[in-house]
Amino acid sequence: MNALKDKTVIVGVSGGIAAYKVCGLVSKLVQSGATVHVAMTRNATEFVAPLSFETLSHNRVITDTFDRNFTWEVEHVSLAKKADAVIIAPATANVVAKLAHGIADDFLTTAVLACKCPIMFAPAMNTAMFDNAVVRENIGALVKRGFVPVYGECGYLACGDVGGGRMAEPDVIFTRLDGLFDKRSDHAGKTVLVTAGATRIDIDPVRYVSNRSSGKMGYALACAAHDRGANVVFVKGFTDDFDIPSSWTVENVRTTREMLAAVKKHADKTDMFIMAAAPCDYETKVTAQKIKSAALELKLTKAPDIAAWVGEHKNKKKLVIFAAETDDCESNARKKLAAKHADMVVLNDVTESGAGFDVDTNVATLITSQTTERQSLMQKRELADVILDKLITL
Ligand SMILES: Cc1cc2nc3c(=O)[nH]c(=O)nc-3n(C[C@H](O)[C@H](O)[C@H](O)COP(=O)(O)O)c2cc1C
């Protein structure tokens, strides 16, 4: 992919320790043929000297809204008009808060608020800051307004903490930027319904049985479909906490029966069904009172099969299902493909490292009636695009 050639990209750098990593991103953007303008906050210049970004971008770095030494144009407006995309990386808690509230008190925030092009941001901060409710709200507010977040994986942070808040790696940010232009509208006009997360088997008023699905793969697919122009219906069981754009239709469900009902409700207007959820296959009779017996034996019966229902009723619409397997993987996945009348099964061997539940990466094999394509380890968001690429050819 090199859709960034001849595009103008503003790279907004704010004052976080990850600013040094953005040198690599700027270099890669320039090498891909993009024109890059770096805007830095004053605090960002404490971390990396503007000279580094000037040398890498071949353009003057701008920090000061009132700089009158260079051009007669109102620079934040002229740059905003030229831009095809903006990436703010690292996006500090401070810059996120300012943009979420429309504050434009330096060049970076002023220029970004003047931009009409797609705006991505890569939050980067200490884990406690990242988990702080006000920061989450501000990130959520930006996402609702159409800013596209690029999150890093949990891991070691410069402050010594281990957790969320790490900036996404420059390669991941580059791929996401490239994807903006590469296939921005190939799903335009289509409605994509994605199921995500776990459902629960209620046992009594306080207890339930569930599974380990985080919903990350489903969320990545919904984001990819959204970025490619689709209308998204997101049928959400229990998942991690995601920022959801206001344009999505969201159905929050608790049980497998509720998930099926939500899928049925939207089935007529859906063009592509992507069943990435892990609905519980079983259900039981919920007792009215809390169970107090010493031992508990559950009688589970089969819950309704959502993918099978879609397979029976989809006509010419497309159906993608997921198979999380531990043994005899391909043959089990092929059986599932045929049994559910699906167009593609995404097979995860959950015994492989980096695959399956609760991680940001996945190793998958895309199986159709004619083909078997094993993918290498990649980010779930990248895999989501690979799945949509394949789906659109079926
Ligand atoms: C060594 C150091 C590292 C910092 N790293 C971060 C960071 O990763 N993320 C963040 O939100 N703030 C970080 N801060 C705090 C910001 O620099 C501070 O909130 C500043 O006001 C941000 O300004 P800006 O958003 O205008 O660039 C750091 C501060 C220091 C001294």
PDBQT file of the ligand as one rigid body, heavy atoms in Angstrom, charges set to zero:
ROOT
HETATM    1  C1  LIG A 401       9.241  13.761  31.359  1.00  0.00    +0.000 C 
HETATM    2  C2  LIG A 401       7.802  14.069  31.091  1.00  0.00    +0.000 A 
HETATM    3  C3  LIG A 401       7.067  13.199  30.343  1.00  0.00    +0.000 A 
HETATM    4  C4  LIG A 401       5.722  13.438  30.076  1.00  0.00    +0.000 A 
HETATM    5  N1  LIG A 401       5.020  12.555  29.328  1.00  0.00    +0.000 NA
HETATM    6  C5  LIG A 401       3.708  12.778  29.099  1.00  0.00    +0.000 A 
HETATM    7  C6  LIG A 401       2.959  11.866  28.305  1.00  0.00    +0.000 A 
HETATM    8  O1  LIG A 401       3.453  10.859  27.804  1.00  0.00    +0.000 OA
HETATM    9  N2  LIG A 401       1.650  12.150  28.104  1.00  0.00    +0.000 N 
HETATM   10  C7  LIG A 401       1.036  13.240  28.636  1.00  0.00    +0.000 A 
HETATM   11  O2  LIG A 401      -0.177  13.419  28.442  1.00  0.00    +0.000 OA
HETATM   12  N3  LIG A 401       1.742  14.133  29.372  1.00  0.00    +0.000 NA
HETATM   13  C8  LIG A 401       3.052  13.920  29.601  1.00  0.00    +0.000 A 
HETATM   14  N4  LIG A 401       3.759  14.813  30.351  1.00  0.00    +0.000 N 
HETATM   15  C9  LIG A 401       3.079  16.012  30.853  1.00  0.00    +0.000 C 
HETATM   16  C10 LIG A 401       2.897  17.024  29.737  1.00  0.00    +0.000 C 
HETATM   17  O3  LIG A 401       4.160  17.384  29.197  1.00  0.00    +0.000 OA
HETATM   18  C11 LIG A 401       2.164  18.231  30.288  1.00  0.00    +0.000 C 
HETATM   19  O4  LIG A 401       0.834  17.868  30.621  1.00  0.00    +0.000 OA
HETATM   20  C12 LIG A 401       2.162  19.371  29.317  1.00  0.00    +0.000 C 
HETATM   21  O5  LIG A 401       1.390  20.439  29.862  1.00  0.00    +0.000 OA
HETATM   22  C13 LIG A 401       1.599  18.971  27.958  1.00  0.00    +0.000 C 
HETATM   23  O6  LIG A 401       1.649  20.078  27.101  1.00  0.00    +0.000 OA
HETATM   24  P1  LIG A 401       1.138  20.008  25.583  1.00  0.00    +0.000 P 
HETATM   25  O7  LIG A 401      -0.074  19.143  25.579  1.00  0.00    +0.000 OA
HETATM   26  O8  LIG A 401       0.819  21.431  25.244  1.00  0.00    +0.000 OA
HETATM   27  O9  LIG A 401       2.250  19.492  24.774  1.00  0.00    +0.000 OA
HETATM   28  C14 LIG A 401       5.110  14.609  30.605  1.00  0.00    +0.000 A 
HETATM   29  C15 LIG A 401       5.878  15.497  31.330  1.00  0.00    +0.000 A 
HETATM   30  C16 LIG A 401       7.199  15.230  31.577  1.00  0.00    +0.000 A 
HETATM   31  C17 LIG A 401       7.995  16.224  32.378  1.00  0.00    +0.000 C 
ENDROOT
TORSDOF 0
